[in-house]
Amino acid sequence: MSPVLRLQLTAEILPCLGELLDTVQAQTLAFCWPFRGEPDLREFLSLWRAQGAGRVLALPVVPEGNGALGFHAWRPGVPMQTDRFGIPAPVGTPAVQPDTLLVPVNGFDARGYRIGYGGGFFDRTLAALRPAPVTIGVGFELARVADTAPGPHDLPLDWIVTEAGAFAKAPA
């Protein structure tokens, strides 16, 4: 996808995402630093945070081993350190428990299952978080597939948001 098309489609995602965040009443929202052509939500989410009292943004912090992700508060300007995958993560900010989690999707199906990068971090994280956050997959419509062929450890997301709108997962 060209950078221009990526920017255009990301801009089309943002109104749908904003409406959904209002619907689910997100307060502590974890998202992912844009990686490998994923939608870049940083500017939009910074504005979302500034427009609501008590809103907190968080980024994932990858554990040393293969455990669940942790989440640390983020805002523009906080110190960042690159993790072993080359993705920036906040340094010196408090750990937070997200009530809403935005998850990138390389592929997704109508049942809310996603294809990631194969490390299993999000599946382990979703299985471990209690209370469970509202989960929202964010990606481009071109990543929609008929069936992701989920395994027994895969967990569906509650919502998928693309430039075509916000979709609740279909019944399994």
N, C-alpha and C positions, 0 to 999 in steps of 0.2 A: 504494500500500500504506500502510495506517495505521502510525503510529509504534509502536503497541502490537503489531500483527501482525509488523512488522519485528523488534522485540525478541524476540518469541516464536520466530520462525523462525530468527533468529540463534542463540538459545540451543539450538535443536535441531541446528544445524550443528556446534557446538563439540565434542561428544563424538566425532563422526565425524572431524573434523579432527584432534583430539588423537591418536586411534588411528593415523591415517595418518601424522602427523609422527613417531610412534614407529616405525612400519613402515619409513619411508624413512630413518630415523636422521638427521633434520635437525639441523644444528648452527649454521649461519649462514643464517638465515631472513629473506628479504626479503618485505615485504608492503606494501600500499598503505593510506594514510590514507583513512578512509571518505569517500566522495564521492557526492553525488546519490542517497542512499538505499541504498548498498551496505552489506553486513554490516559492523558495527563490531567488529573483532577485537582492538583495542588492549589491553583489560583482560585478555582470555584469553591473548594472546601475551606480555604482561608477566609473567603467572604462569608460563607455559611457560618463559620465559627464566630466571626465578628458581629453577625446580625442576630445572635441569640444569647441571652444571658446564661452563663454556666455551661455553654457548649465547650466540649473538649475534643481535640483531634489527637489521634495516636497512630503511630507507625509500628509495624511488627519488628521484633528483634529476634533473630534466628539463634536458637540455642547452640551450644558447642556440639552436642550430639544430634540425635534425630528425634528429639522430643517435640512438645508443642511449642508454638511461638509464644513469646511474651509481647506485651504491648506497652510502649512508653509514650508519654505525652509529647506532642510535636506542635510547633508553630513556626512560621518563617523566622529564620535567624538563630534557631537553637543549634548548638554544636552537633555535628554529625560525624559518624565514622563509617567507613565502608566495611561491610561484612565479607565473609568468605566467598559470597556469590557476586560481589561487586556492587551491592545495593546499599545506599546510605541508610543509616539508622540513627536515631537520636542518642546522644550521650549525656548523662547527668540529669535526665528528667525523670519524674516519678513513673513507676509502673501504674497502669490503669487497667480497669476491667471494662471493655467495650460493651455497650448495650446493642450496638449495631456494627456490623462488620462488612466492609466492601471488599469483595474478592475478585481478582482478575480472572478472566476466563479465556483460554486459548480455544476452547470448544465448549459447547453446552447443548443440552437437549431440553425439550419441553417439560420434562419431569424435574428439572432443576439440577441435574447432575452436570459436573464440569470436568473439563480436561485441563490440567495444569502443566507444570514442568516435570512431574514425575517424582518429586521428592517426598510427597505425602505430608508435607508440613501442615497444610490447611485441613486435611482429613483428621490428623492427630489433634490439631488445635480445636476443631469443631467438636470432636468427641470429648475433649477435656473441659471446655468452658462451661461453667455452671455459675449463675444461670446462663442458659444458652442465649447468645445474642441473635438478633434478627440478622439474617445473612442475605446479602445482595450481591449477585454476580454482576460485574460491569464489563462490557465488551462490545464488540462490533457485530452487527447482524451477520456478516459473512462467516462468523464462527459457529453459527447454528448448524447442528447436525441432527439427523433423525434419531440417533441413539449413540450415547457415549459408551455403551457396554460397561456400566459401572460394576465394580467388584463388591464383595461383601463388606469391605471396610469403607467404601465411599458413602458420603452423606450428601443428600441433596441440599441445595440452597433454597431459601424461602422465595426469593425473587431473582429475576434476571432483568437488567436494564441495558437496552441498546438504543441506537438512534431511532428504532421503530417503536419504542415505548417501554413501559414497565410491565412485566408479566409475572404473575404469581405462578409458582410451580404447579404443574398439572398433577392430578392424583396419580399415585404410583400404580 
